[in-house]
Amino acid sequence: MFEFRLGVEDLAATWFAYSPLQEAVLGLRARRWASYYPEQQPWIAGWQDRWETLDTVLLDALITPTAFVPDFLTPRPAVPRPDFHDELAELARTPPEEVRADVLAAYSGDGSPLPPVLAALIDHPAELRDRVAEALSAYWTRCLAPTWWPRARSVLEADLAYRGRMLSERGSEGLFADLDGRISWRAGVLRLDDSNPAVRALGTSVDVAGRGMVLIPTLSGRGAQTDITQDGPPLIAYPARGRATMAEGLAGRAGPGGAPAALVGLVGAARARLLVLLASPASTTELAHRLGVTPGAVSRHLGALTAAGLLDRTRHGRRVLYRRSTLGDALTCRGG
């Protein structure tokens, strides 16, 4: 079990972020354990031909047989919404001796031997680091960035919006209670318990001591996980809300369920469909992608629904997210 002792200053300095680099790296698990990540399988099938052009032997070796990952592959985000290429540049600056130590530690904790591709490079860690950075860059550019990341980012943004609301409505205790079943909070101590014996063996007690904490939603975690080995504030990654919706709109499907007939009659089919989709926050671009229409068409409907009081509009950085208002919820539920 991991225990984190947080004072008032630590709670005030706790913040949320997501990491496109971590999503790229940890998302490699979905290829190996398809049954655990069913929502990712349509995406993986869609880019299979592009995957086969990559350095797949090395990419597969970055995840150990029991899903450990070398720490240098998942640097802690410095800002709430980092750019993938900025994170990759940081990875490429990792000291070679740290790369070597992290790879050996991951496979040692796993109890598995190094795969041949890593064994051949482990004593040349700068070369290994550069090859990993090149492989991840190609994977991102060819497979993830075009369509997967816009959808993934929307799910992660929706999670951040939800957590902010929980914090404002229920305070720290309510926030931590809602993150994941592995996490508990009592009397200033945050506990994370993992059933994996190998992870439990690493458990420790941490005095956060004014550093705060970083909380990261992820699409690739089956439960909350932590990293306390790096400098800076402790980190907890937890499964993002709404990750099961990742496959919506693929294979010719526009989204979950149809709009109720009464609601269609009141506001029209297009706007009714948007109200159904906006049970969770989403951006104009994301909605256009899910519905297969232009952002301009979606924007006009969103403007009308917002003016009618059926949607709430919030800004997160450069992005604007829409979500059903209380009135929109009531109207949609009555329509069903």
C-alpha positions, 0 to 999 in steps of 0.5 A: 500500500502507498500512503501519502500524507497531505497537509492543507498546503498540499491540498491547495497545491494539488492539480490535474493534468493529462499527458499525450505522451503517457497515453501513447506509451501506456496505450501500447498495453491495449494491443497485448491485453485486448480484452481489458481494453475493448473500446480501443480495439476498433481504433487499433484495427483501423491503423493496423497497416500503419502499425506494421510500418513502425519499429514494432519490436521495440515498441512492444518491448517498452511494456513488460509482460506484467505491464510495468513501464520504464519511468523515463517513458512517462515524465511528469507533466509540467503543465495541465495540457502539455504538447506531445512533441514538448514531452517527447523532447523532454524524454529525449533529454533523459540522461543515458544512465537514467534510461538504463536504470529505469529499463532494468528496474522495470524488468527486474520488478516484473521478474522477466528477462530483457527482450533481445532488442533491449538486451542488445541496447542496454549498454548503449542507453543513449542509442536506446533512448534516441531509438525509443523517441524516434519510434514513439514519434512515428507511432504518434504521427502515423497512428494516434494524432490524426483521429485517435488523439482528438477523441481521447483528448475530449474524454480527458477534458471531460474528466477534468471538467467533472473533477473540477465540479466535484472538488467545488461541490464536495471538497477534497474528501468527495474528490478522492472518494470518486477517483478509483476504488483503489483510493481512500482518504481519511484524516489527511492520508491518501491511500492507494492499494493495489492487489498486484503483489509486485506493486504492493512490494513497492509500497511506501509512506510518503510525506508530501511536505508542501510539494502538492500532488498531480492527478492524471486521468488516463485511458490506459489504466485499469486502476489507480497507479502511482509514481514516487521515484521522480523528483517533484510532487507525487503523481497518481494516474487513475482511469478516466471517466467516459473511457468506454465511449472511445469507440463511439462513432466508429464503424458507421455508428454516430453515437450511443442510442437515438434521440427520443421522438418527443425531443426530436419533435421539439428541437429537431433531429440534429439538436436532439442528437447533440443533447443526447451526446452532451451528457458529458462535455465535448468540444465542437470539433469532437462533436463534428468528428463523432457525427461526421459533419462539419464543425460549422454545422455543429457550431450553429446548433450549439449556439442555438441550444446554448441561447435557449439555456439547454447547454452550458459553455465553459472554456478550458485553455483554448478549447470550449466545452459544451454540456447539457444544462440542468434544463437540458438534462430535464428536457432530455430525460422527459423526452425519453 
